[in-house]
Amino acid sequence: SRILDLCAERGVDASKLELIAESSDIALPRLVERGDKADLVFIDGKHAFPLPAVDFNYADRLLKVGGVLVMDDAPIRAVAQVCRFIESSGAWERVSVTDLRTITYRKLAEAPSDDDWRRQPMNSFYPDYWFLSSGQRLFFTARAFGSIAKKHLGITPRH
């Protein structure tokens, strides 16, 4: 009711505004299933991982190209990871940062419908053996990149 009051005070037409006071991980999938499309999505949902990523997944599906996504609480790591992904994607542009915690983005393109994870900049350093000890990480990374280099150079292994 406070949002509707604020719209009325400022002369904003709220007749097409749908306010949903429900957990985003419940409400957003239902809106996507309904086939809704939105011009603006404001996410201030649950902050525990993976919920910010779940919210973004559904917000991306809801937003029209040219639509605006507002991500609140960007300094929280689980939210920050989503923001970093958005900023690495060519499908979004940052519009503004407000009060050091809220970032606004504009959707430039639809997400690819396939699962070509290798095209995503966040996955460009593959393989990433971050979970191994430093010695193992160095060994397996060198081995993987050696194999990749040989493939690109047309060097075939001897049997």
C-alpha positions, 0 to 999 in steps of 0.5 A: 500500500505504501508503494501505491500511495507513493505512486499516487502522490507523485502522479504515477499511473499504477494501473498496470503495476502488479505488486506481489508480496511473496517470496521471489523464489515462489512468485517469479517461476509462477510469473514465467509459467504464466507467460508474463513479460515485464519492463522492470524487475526489482530483486530484493529477495533472499540472500543465501546462495543460490537464491539470488541466482535463482531470482536472476534466472527467472527475472531474465526470463521475465524481462523484455529486451530493453527492460530494467533489472534492479539488483538490491544488496550487491555487496552480499557475496551471493548477490555479487556473484550474480552481478559479476555474471551479468556484467561479464555477459554481453546481454546486459549493460549497467545503468547505475549504482545507487547508495553503494548497494543497488545496481540497475541493469538494462537487458540488451538481448535474450539469453541463448536458449542452448547450454553452450557454457563455453561461450560465457566469459565466466567459464572462459578459464576452463578447466579451473581446478580451484578445488585442488591443492596448489601443486595439484592445481598447477600440474593438472592445469598445465596438463590440460592447457598442454593438451589444448595447445597440441589440439590447436597446433594439430599435434596428434599423440603417438600411440 
